[in-house]
């Protein structure tokens, strides 16, 4: 006679398992170790760790607005000298320390 065992998984068990993996995910990020190194160090299954990372990431709400940080544009450098070649290419010099070298070449 075959007996079928009924396995009941309680929400508390699932929540406890999720919490354990969330703590490991947080621990890995704080440790600075790669996922692989963290799993080896803590004797975790690498594929399961990846599963929980992806599951946790998917559960995170996607922000509707993203912060944007604007940097002031860098001031345009002052052009000290422009060399125009026969083919139309231009070489603009912005650094004064190069001027003596150019003068010695073309002076």
C-alpha positions in Angstrom: 0.0 0.0 0.0 1.4 3.4 -1.0 1.2 6.1 1.5 1.4 9.7 0.4 2.9 12.0 3.0 1.5 15.5 3.1 4.1 18.1 3.6 2.8 21.4 4.9 5.0 24.4 4.4 4.1 27.2 6.7 4.5 30.8 5.8 6.8 31.2 8.9 9.2 28.6 7.3 9.2 30.4 4.0 9.7 33.8 5.7 12.6 32.4 7.8 14.3 31.0 4.7 13.9 34.3 2.8 15.3 36.1 5.8 18.4 33.9 6.0 19.1 34.4 2.3 18.5 38.2 2.5 21.0 38.3 5.3 23.5 36.4 3.2 22.9 38.7 0.2 23.5 41.7 2.4 26.5 40.1 4.0 28.0 39.4 0.6 27.6 43.0 -0.5 29.1 44.3 2.7 32.0 41.8 2.6 33.4 43.0 -0.7 33.8 39.4 -1.8 32.5 38.1 -5.1 29.4 35.9 -5.0 31.5 32.8 -5.6 34.1 33.6 -2.9 31.3 34.4 -0.4 29.5 31.2 -1.2 32.7 29.2 -0.7 33.5 30.9 2.5 30.0 30.3 4.0 29.5 26.9 2.4 26.5 28.1 0.3 25.3 26.7 -3.0 26.3 29.2 -5.6 23.2 28.5 -7.8 20.8 28.9 -4.9 22.5 32.1 -3.9 22.0 33.5 -7.5 18.4 32.4 -7.4 17.7 34.3 -4.2 19.6 37.4 -5.5 17.5 37.5 -8.6 14.3 36.8 -6.7 15.1 39.5 -4.2 15.9 42.0 -7.0 12.6 41.2 -8.7 10.7 41.9 -5.5 12.3 45.3 -5.1 10.0 48.1 -6.3 11.2 49.9 -9.4 11.5 53.6 -8.6 9.3 55.8 -10.7 11.7 58.7 -10.6 15.5 58.4 -10.7 17.7 61.0 -9.1 19.8 62.9 -11.6 23.0 64.6 -10.6 24.1 67.4 -12.9 27.7 68.4 -13.0 28.7 71.9 -14.0 30.3 71.8 -17.4 34.0 72.2 -17.3 35.2 75.6 -18.6 36.5 75.5 -22.1 40.2 75.6 -22.2 41.8 78.7 -23.7 43.4 77.9 -27.1 46.9 79.4 -27.1 47.8 78.4 -30.7 46.2 76.5 -33.5 48.2 74.7 -36.1 46.4 74.0 -39.4 47.9 71.3 -41.6 47.6 70.9 -45.4 45.0 68.2 -45.1 42.8 70.5 -43.0 43.4 68.9 -39.7 43.9 71.2 -36.8 46.0 70.9 -33.7 44.9 73.2 -30.9 47.4 73.9 -28.1 46.0 74.6 -24.6 49.1 74.0 -22.5 51.8 76.7 -22.3 54.5 74.2 -21.5 54.3 72.9 -25.1 54.9 76.3 -26.8 58.7 76.2 -26.4 58.8 72.8 -28.0 56.7 73.9 -30.9 58.8 77.1 -31.3 62.0 75.0 -31.4 60.5 72.7 -34.1 58.9 75.4 -36.3 60.7 78.5 -35.0 
